[in-house]
Amino acid sequence: MSEPAVVDPQHGRHLLAEMLRIRRFEERCAELYSAGHIRGFLHLYIGEEAVAVGAMQALTPDDAIVATYREHGHALARGIPATALMAEMFGKQEGCSRGRGGSMHVFDAATRFYGGNAIVGGGLPVAVGLALADRMSNRPRVTACFFGDGAVAEGEFHESLNLAALWRLPVLFLCENNLYAMGTRIERALAETDIVMKARSYRIPADVVDGMDVLAVEDAARRAVAAVRRGDGPMFLELQTYRFRAHSMFDAELYRDKAEVEQWKQRDPIAIFAARLTREAGLTAGEYQEIDAHALREVQEAVAFAEAGTWEPVDELTTDVYTPRMEEVRHA
């Protein structure tokens, strides 16, 4: 796709600020994890910021978001406060999921953010269910479903796309193709690596988008969301991106060449967009530093909030936990 002719100065600065918020939040999470303040698994979104930020511009507060376990960036871009998100990372009850979800299971009803899902491809049928409910209730909503290229090999992918197309459901499928499903490169996992071809085989309109270009993502998402909202059925975008860090903090990252990583870092979505804003919208070095400093302050405030948070009382651990009665178990 060719670049739009004009960058709106105010909107451009907003997009830059959003990407920097995610980058600084994720960098701090890596430090906190290494220090033992964040437990469990941690999957960082560094390098993929343009996807979440660009796509969220096309969605309204009434729309639903279904994300993956690499969802901190989606959550911040959606509007979940950094304080509540960091508290969730710490496992504190002030977190958006009362500390029960942690890094991989972020949920927030107020922003209609439905995960955060640790199961690869597990969010796809959830998105179809949300869209079906909206369709049956005649609500003019869109459900945006983010998933990685690894999910394309799962049965849920095909089942979900088939039903969404068959029932013309209001779903926008957003495939974040970062070339690796954990440590497996896409060519070693998919016999057909043309992901949009798979979507089109279900008669769903599909496009490939440069996921390192925030404006390209926003433009494609706006057009796709408009089509879904007017009743054209589901749409599909393959967002070609790259994670700069390992799959998770436990990943020794022995499966990809360091030169490849460095080559992709030359296309850092933040650096490239900042340079474009400088050329076309008069962004100064001082402005960039101010935007970055604001992001760093927000993250530091979030850490302080999380550190001051409280643990859930032990006697509340079974609250909201479903336990079947023995007669239900016997008749299952």
N, C-alpha and C positions, 0 to 999 in steps of 0.2 A: 504494500500500500504506500502511496505517496504521502508525504507529510502535509497536514493542513496548511493553507497559505498564511494564516495569521494565528498567533498565540495571544489569547486574551491575557493581559498582564496580571490582573487580579486573580483570575481563575488559575493561571499558571502557577502563581505563588502558593495558592492553596494546595494544588497537587504536589508541589515540591515539599511543602510542610508536612503533608500527610505521609509521604514516602520517608522523609527523614524521621518522623515520629516512630514509624515501624522499625527502621534500621537501628536507631538508638535503643529502642526497647529490646530488640532481639539481642543486640550486642551486650546489653546489661544482663539479660537473662542468662547468656552464656557464662558470664563472670559469676553470677549468683549460683548457678548450677555447679560450677567447679568448686565453689566455696561451701557447698552443701546446704544452701538455703532453699533450693528448688530440688525436689526429689522426683523419682520415677523416670519417665522418658521425656526428652525435650527435642523437638524438631523445629529448627529455625527457618525463617522465611527470607533470610538475607539473600538478595539478588532477584527475588520475585516480586518486589514491592509494587511494581507498575501494574501488575495484574489485579490485585485486590483494590488498589486505589482507583485505577481506571474504571473497573467494572462497577464499583459502588456508586460512581457518579450518575449512573443510568437508573438507579433504583430509588424507590420512594420508601418512606418509613413503613408503609403498609405491606410492602413486599417481604418475602421470607428469604432467609439465607441458610443454606445447608453447606457446611464446610468439611474439611478433612482434619486429620490430627495435626497438620501444619497450619494451624488456623489463627495464630496470634495476630497476624497482619490483617486478616479478614475482620477479626473482632474489633481491632482498633479503627479500621477504616469504616466499619459499620456504625461506630459511635459508642461502643462499650468503653466506659472510662478506663484510662490506664490504671487508676488506683484499684478499681474492682478487678481488673484483669491480673494485675500483679499480685493482689491478695489471693486470687485463685491459684496462681503459680505457687505461692507459699503454703497453700492448703489452709488458709485462714477463713473463718466463717463470714468475714466481710467480703469475700470474693463473690463474683457474679453467680457462681454455682455453690455458694456456701462452703467453698473449699473442697467439695466432694469430687469435682471433675478434674481439677488440676490442669496441666498443660494440654492434654489430649481431648478433654471433654468439656470445653467451654460452652456454656449455654446462657442465654439471656432473653427472657420472655419480653422484656420491655422493648428491645430492638428487633424482636422476631428473629433471633439468631439461634438456629436449631442445631448447634454443634458444628465443629468438634465431634469427630467420630473415629474411634481407634480401628474400626474394621475397614479394610481397604474396599472401597465400593459400597460400603454400608449406608452412606448417605443418599445414594441414588434412589432406592425405593422409598425412603423417607420423603424426598423431594416430590416424587410422583404422588405419594399420598397427600401431601399438603396441597399440591396443585389440583388433585381430584376433588378435595374438599372445597377449594375455592370455586372450581367449576360447577359443582353441584349446588353451591350456595349463591351462584351468580355474583361473586365478588370480583371486581376488576383488578386482581392482584397477579403478580408474577413471582414465581419461586426460582431463585438463582441457586444452582447446584454446582459447587466447585469439587473437582476430583482430579487425581493425578493420572498420568499415562499408565501407571500400574493397574489402575482400576479397570482399564479397557479390556484386560484379560479375564476379568471376573464375570461370572454368569449374571450378576445383578445389573451389570452395564447393559447387556443385551435385552434382558427382561424389561428393564426400566425404559429404555429407548423405544422398545416395541410398544409397550402400553401407552407411553406418552404420545407416540405418533398415532396409534390406533384410536385413542380417545381424544386426540387433539388438545392435549392438556397445556396449560400456561406455564411451561417450564423453560428456563434458559440453562442449558447444559454448558458448563465452562470447564474444559479440560486443560489443566495446567501441565503441559508437556515439558518436563525438565530433563527428559531423555533417560532418566534412571528410575526404576522401581526398586527402591532400596539400593542394592549393589548390582542390579542387573540392568545392563543397557538395553534400550528398547528393541534393538535388532535381535537380541538373544531371547526376547520374551514374546514378541509378536511376529507371526509369519507375514502379516500385512501391516507395515508401519504407517501407512497413510490413514491416519485416524479419522479424518473427515470423510473418507470413503465409507468407513463403517457406519457413521451417522447417516450419510446419504442413502445407504442401503436400506434404512428404515424410512426413507422418504422424508427425512428431516433436513431442512436447509442448513448447510454447514459451511463455515469459512475458516481459513487459517489467518492468524493475527500475530504480529510481532509483539510478543509479551514483554519485551524489554523497552517498549515505547508506550508510555502512559497515555499519550493522546491517541495513538492508534487503538489501544484497548478501549478507551472511553468511546471513541467514535463507533467502533464495531459493536460495543455493548449497547449504546443508545439505539442504534438501528435495529439490533436484534430484540431488545426489550420492547420497542415500539411495535414490532411485528407480532410478538407474543401477546402484548396487551390488546391489540385490536382483533385478536381472535384467529390469527393465522396458524395457531398450533405451536409446538415446541421449536426451538432454535438451538443451534449447536455452534460453539466457538472453540477452536483449538488454539490455545495461547502458548506460543513457543517461547519458553523461558529457561532459566537455569538457576539452580541453587549454588551459591558460592561456598557454602559450608557443607560438612558431611551430612549424610542422611539424618543422623541423630548424634547426640553427644557421645553415644557408645560406639559409633562407627569409626573404625580405623582407616576407612577410605583408601583401601588398597586396590580398588577396581577401576579407577580412572586416573589418567595421566595428569600430573600437576600442570603440564603445559596447556592442556585443554582448559583447565580451570582458569589459568591466567589469561588465556585468550578470551574466554567469556567475560572475565572481569573488565576487559577493555570496553565492553558494552554495558557497563554498570548503568542501570536505568536512572539512578539519581544524578550521577555525574553528567551523563549525556543530556538529560533534561535541563539541568542547571546551566550547562553551556549554551543550550538553545535559548533559554530564557535570557541569558546575558546578551546573546546576539540579537534577539528579536523583541524582547520586552524590557530591556534596560535594567536587568537584575545586576546589582553591584556586589562586589565582594563583601562589603559591609552588611548588605541585606542578607546575603546567604549566611554569614556568620551569626546574624541575629536570629534567623529562622532556626538554625541548627542549635543555638544556645537555648532557645525556647523549648525545643524538643528534649534537650538534655535535662533542663529544669523539670519538665513534666515527668520524665522518667525517674528522676531523683525523688520527686514528691511521691510518686507511686511506690517506690521502694520504701520510703519512710512510712507511708500508710500501711503497707503490707507488714513491715517489721513491728508496727504498733498494734497490729491486728490480734485477734484472740482465737484460740483453738476452740473447736466445737466441744461442748461438754460430753464426757463419755456416755452419760445416760441418755443422750439424744442420738447416738450413733445408729439406732434402728429406726429412727423417724424417717418416714417416706420410703422405707425398704419393704418391698412386698415379699411376704412369706406365705406360700400356699398352705391351706389347711390339709391335714393328713388325708381326709376323705377325697380332696381334690387330687392328691398325689396318687392315691389308690386307684382312682377312676381315670387317670391320664392314659 
